[in-house]
Structure formats: C-alpha cells, structure tokens
Amino acid sequence: MHRLPAALLTASLLANVYIPVADAQQVLTRDALSRADYVVGRRAFQMRCSACHTLADGGSSLTGPNLWGVIGSKAGSRGDFKYSPALSAAEITWSADRLDRFLADPLRDIPGTSMAIPEGVPNPDRLALIAFMMLETGGADWPKPELPKVVVDPDRSKPVSERFPSFWNHMMSNTTRYRMVTAGGELVFRAWFNADGSITSDNKSIRGFWRPDERDFFCYALYGIPTKPDQLVECFPMVAMSIPRFAEQLWESKPAEGVQLYGGILPGRP
C-alpha cells in the first residue's frame, strides 16, 4: 500500500462527519494528536491491541488485520483478510475521529463486528492510542518523538513478576481455558501456568512449560494433547495480557492447518 501525501492524510483525518457516542472525544485535531503522549499510546496498543494486530508495512494479519495504511482506507477493504459481514457492509472510511468512535464501543458502533473487545478504550488513552497508530501506520504528517533509552531498553535483569506485575498476577492466579476445534471434533481443557515454569491441566495427559524471550514475549509449549496436533507452541506479548480480562474466549489462533484454537481466562484456580 502506498503512502498518501501529507496534505491528503490531514484532509482524510478530518473529512468524515462525526457523530458522538458514549465517551467519545469531542475534537481530535491535528494539534491534539501531534502532542499526544507517544509512550502512553504505545502502552495502550501493546496492552489492548497487539495480541490481534500488527502495524508495520508488510506485517502479517493475526486474529485481526494488519493496520498499515488504515487512515484513509475503507473499512473491510483488505482483500487478504476475512472481515465480519457487519464491518464489510459498514461503508465507512477510517479517520482519527472515526477510529475514536469505534474504539469507544465497537459493538455499539458497528453491531455484529467481530472485534468484541471486553471493554472500549477509555479516555484519555484513546487519543494517545490513535496518535500512536497513525505514527506507526504511515498516517501521520508529524515526526515520531525521540524516546528516552529506558523506554526502549527496559531493565531485563528484573524478573517477569517485577517487570510485568499485572501480567504475572493475572496468569499465575487464574485459569486459562482452551477450545481446540479440529476435523476430528472439539476438545476443551483448562490449564494453569505455574511460577516454576511448568503448566498443568485438568486433562491429565496434557503438560507443558513456559518462558519469556528477549522480545518480552511469553512463549509456552503444550504436549500430550489427546488429538492432532498433539503438541503446540505459541508466543504473545506480555503487555497484551497486562489488563485483567475474563471470558471463555479472548483470543484465537491457528496452530496447524485445519485447526482453530480459542483461548480465554477464567477467574481463580483450584
């Protein structure tokens, strides 16, 4: 996708008619967006969006589509991604204001959308999030700020429990629920991530282990699964799970051809 000229980007930013919804920003001017806190926006994206979306040009689609060039594009227009019928039929063009309205309450804004996040992005994080997305997807005509080294190179000498305390408490105190759908049927099981690096399950044949990697991704392996595939390996950014969310289905992945895996978090554990 080609980058739009700055003048056209700015015009598309403000061109759509804005209809306020609950908790939406009143005005998203270029000045307000260019002054938004980049670090707050990046943290909001990592925590709320990075498990499903990538931003870079040429990035892959995950559960949600890659977002490069989203500003000025028509909703549901990426030919290589399967959108919900509701979004494909919405006939909207993404601008800062239109993203603001959608992110405040996706299901209310576009009933039937498959982006069923547990809650809308609150103010003031939403302004910073949209500004960050614009900078990272070729939709801004202002420069990316220079960041202090501590932000881009966090102290990895500290344990995960100190660096990502919310993530640690969430994963080590609650239950992960899996639903694996294969050609042979459906398998549902629960798993518990333990502080010693092991994974146990209510299905006695399933075991596993986990570790963080140098990207601050949480990587884990499960084996002894009584179906095909009988093992799987997945990684996700730890910050993406730093905000406690509970539902039987919070994410989905495709660990093998013809296999769909759905994951969720249930409160507490035995």
C-alpha positions in Angstrom: 0.0 0.0 0.0 1.4 3.4 -1.0 1.8 6.2 1.5 -0.7 9.1 0.9 0.7 12.7 0.6 0.7 14.5 4.0 -2.0 17.1 2.8 -4.3 14.3 1.7 -3.7 12.4 5.0 -4.6 15.5 7.0 -7.7 16.1 4.9 -8.9 12.5 5.3 -8.2 12.8 9.0 -10.9 15.4 9.4 -13.2 14.7 6.5 -15.7 12.3 8.0 -18.9 13.5 9.6 -18.5 12.9 13.4 -21.4 11.5 15.4 -20.7 11.4 19.1 -21.2 8.2 21.0 -20.7 7.4 24.7 -17.3 8.5 26.0 -16.1 9.6 22.5 -13.6 12.5 22.2 -15.2 15.8 21.3 -12.4 17.0 18.9 -9.4 15.2 17.5 -7.4 18.0 15.9 -4.0 17.5 14.3 -2.5 19.7 17.0 -4.0 17.5 19.8 -2.9 14.3 18.0 0.7 15.5 17.4 1.0 16.5 21.1 -0.4 13.2 22.4 1.9 11.1 24.6 3.6 8.5 22.4 4.6 6.2 25.3 1.0 6.2 26.6 -0.3 5.4 23.2 2.3 2.6 22.6 1.5 1.1 26.0 -2.3 1.2 25.3 -1.7 -0.5 21.9 0.5 -3.2 23.4 -1.9 -4.0 26.2 -5.1 -3.8 24.2 -4.3 -4.4 20.5 -1.0 -6.2 19.9 -2.3 -9.7 20.5 -4.6 -9.3 17.4 -3.0 -6.6 15.2 0.4 -5.7 13.7 1.2 -2.2 12.5 4.3 -2.3 10.2 4.2 -2.2 6.4 4.1 -5.8 5.2 3.2 -7.1 8.7 1.1 -10.2 8.9 -2.5 -10.4 9.9 -3.3 -12.1 13.2 -6.8 -12.6 14.6 -7.3 -9.0 13.3 -5.9 -7.5 10.1 -2.5 -5.7 9.8 -3.2 -2.0 10.2 -0.6 -0.3 7.9 -2.3 2.4 5.9 -5.5 2.2 8.0 -6.1 6.0 8.0 -7.9 6.9 4.8 -8.8 3.3 4.0 -12.3 1.9 3.7 -13.3 -0.5 6.5 -13.2 -4.1 5.5 -11.2 -3.4 2.3 -8.1 -5.6 2.8 -8.7 -8.4 0.3 -6.5 -10.9 2.1 -8.4 -10.8 5.4 -11.8 -12.2 6.2 -13.8 -9.4 7.9 -17.2 -9.7 9.6 -20.1 -9.0 7.3 -21.1 -6.1 9.6 -17.7 -4.3 9.1 -17.6 -5.1 5.4 -21.0 -3.5 4.9 -20.4 -0.5 7.1 -19.4 1.8 4.2 -17.1 3.9 6.4 -13.6 5.3 5.8 -11.2 5.3 8.8 -10.2 8.7 10.1 -8.9 9.7 13.6 -12.5 10.7 14.6 -14.0 7.5 13.1 -11.5 5.3 14.9 -12.2 7.2 18.1 -15.9 6.5 17.8 -15.3 2.8 17.0 -12.7 2.2 19.8 -15.0 3.8 22.4 -17.5 1.0 22.0 -17.0 -1.3 18.9 -20.2 -3.4 19.3 -22.4 -0.4 19.8 -20.8 1.5 16.9 -21.0 -1.4 14.5 -23.3 -4.2 15.8 -22.1 -7.6 14.7 -18.4 -6.7 14.4 -16.1 -9.5 15.3 -13.8 -7.1 17.3 -15.6 -7.9 20.5 -13.1 -6.4 23.0 -14.1 -6.8 26.6 -14.4 -3.0 27.1 -13.9 0.1 25.0 -10.7 2.0 25.2 -11.2 4.8 27.8 -10.3 8.5 27.6 -7.6 9.8 27.7 -5.8 6.7 26.5 -7.7 6.6 23.3 -6.3 9.9 22.0 -2.8 8.7 22.6 -3.6 5.3 21.1 -4.9 6.8 17.9 -1.9 9.1 17.6 0.5 6.2 18.1 -1.3 4.1 15.5 -1.2 7.0 13.0 2.6 7.4 13.5 3.2 3.6 13.2 1.0 3.0 10.1 2.0 5.9 7.8 -1.0 8.0 8.7 0.7 11.0 10.4 2.5 14.0 9.0 4.4 14.8 12.2 7.6 13.2 13.3 7.9 10.3 15.8 9.3 11.6 19.1 12.7 10.6 20.3 12.3 8.3 23.3 14.5 8.0 26.4 16.6 4.9 26.4 14.8 3.5 29.5 11.6 3.2 27.5 13.0 1.3 24.6 15.5 -0.8 26.6 13.8 -1.8 29.9 15.7 -3.4 32.7 15.7 -7.1 31.8 17.7 -8.0 34.9 14.5 -7.9 36.9 12.2 -11.0 37.0 9.0 -11.0 35.0 7.0 -10.8 38.2 8.5 -7.3 38.9 8.6 -6.0 35.3 5.1 -7.1 34.4 3.4 -7.5 37.8 -0.2 -7.2 36.4 0.5 -9.8 33.8 2.2 -12.1 36.3 -0.6 -11.9 38.8 -3.2 -12.4 36.0 -1.6 -15.5 34.5 -0.4 -17.1 37.8 -3.6 -16.6 39.7 -6.3 -17.6 37.2 -7.3 -20.4 34.8 -6.6 -20.5 31.0 -9.4 -22.2 29.1 -8.7 -23.7 25.7 -11.1 -24.9 23.0 -9.4 -26.7 20.1 -11.5 -27.4 17.0 -10.2 -30.0 14.5 -11.6 -32.2 11.8 -11.9 -34.9 14.4 -14.1 -32.9 16.7 -13.7 -30.4 19.6 -11.5 -30.6 22.7 -12.0 -28.3 25.7 -9.5 -28.2 28.6 -8.2 -25.9 31.3 -4.5 -25.1 32.0 -2.6 -23.4 34.8 0.6 -21.6 34.3 2.8 -22.0 37.4 5.5 -19.8 38.8 8.1 -22.6 38.4 7.8 -22.6 34.6 5.5 -25.6 34.4 2.0 -25.9 33.0 -0.6 -28.3 34.4 -4.1 -29.1 33.1 -7.4 -30.7 34.2 -6.7 -33.2 31.3 -4.1 -35.4 33.0 -2.3 -36.2 29.7 -1.6 -32.5 28.9 1.5 -30.9 30.3 3.7 -28.0 29.3 6.3 -25.4 30.1 6.7 -21.6 29.5 9.4 -19.0 29.4 9.8 -15.3 28.5 12.0 -14.4 25.5 14.2 -11.5 24.6 11.3 -9.7 22.9 9.3 -9.7 26.2 7.0 -12.3 24.6 5.6 -15.1 26.8 6.2 -18.4 25.0 4.8 -21.7 26.0 4.5 -25.3 24.8 1.8 -27.8 25.5 2.2 -31.5 24.8 0.3 -34.8 25.3 -2.8 -33.3 23.8 -5.2 -36.2 23.0 -5.8 -35.0 19.4 -3.9 -33.9 16.4 -1.8 -31.9 16.7 -0.7 -33.4 20.0 1.5 -30.5 20.8 1.6 -26.8 20.2 3.9 -23.8 20.8 2.7 -20.2 21.0 4.1 -16.8 21.9 2.3 -13.5 22.7 3.5 -10.1 24.1 3.3 -10.0 27.9 1.9 -6.4 27.9 -1.1 -7.7 25.8 -2.3 -9.6 28.9 -1.4 -6.9 31.5 -5.0 -5.7 31.8 -7.1 -8.4 33.6 -9.8 -9.7 31.3 -12.1 -12.6 31.9 -14.1 -14.5 29.2 -14.2 -18.0 27.8 -12.9 -16.7 24.5 -10.4 -13.7 24.4 -8.2 -14.7 21.5 -7.9 -17.3 18.7 -5.1 -18.8 16.7 -4.4 -21.4 14.1 -1.6 -23.7 15.4 -1.9 -26.1 12.4 -3.7 -26.3 9.1 -7.4 -27.1 9.7 -7.1 -26.5 13.4 -8.6 -23.5 15.3 -7.6 -22.8 18.9 -9.7 -20.5 21.1 -8.3 -19.2 24.4 -9.8 -17.4 27.4 -9.2 -16.6 31.0 -11.4 -17.7 33.9 -11.1 -16.1 37.3 -9.3 -18.1 40.0 -7.9 -21.7 40.0 -8.2 -24.8 42.1 
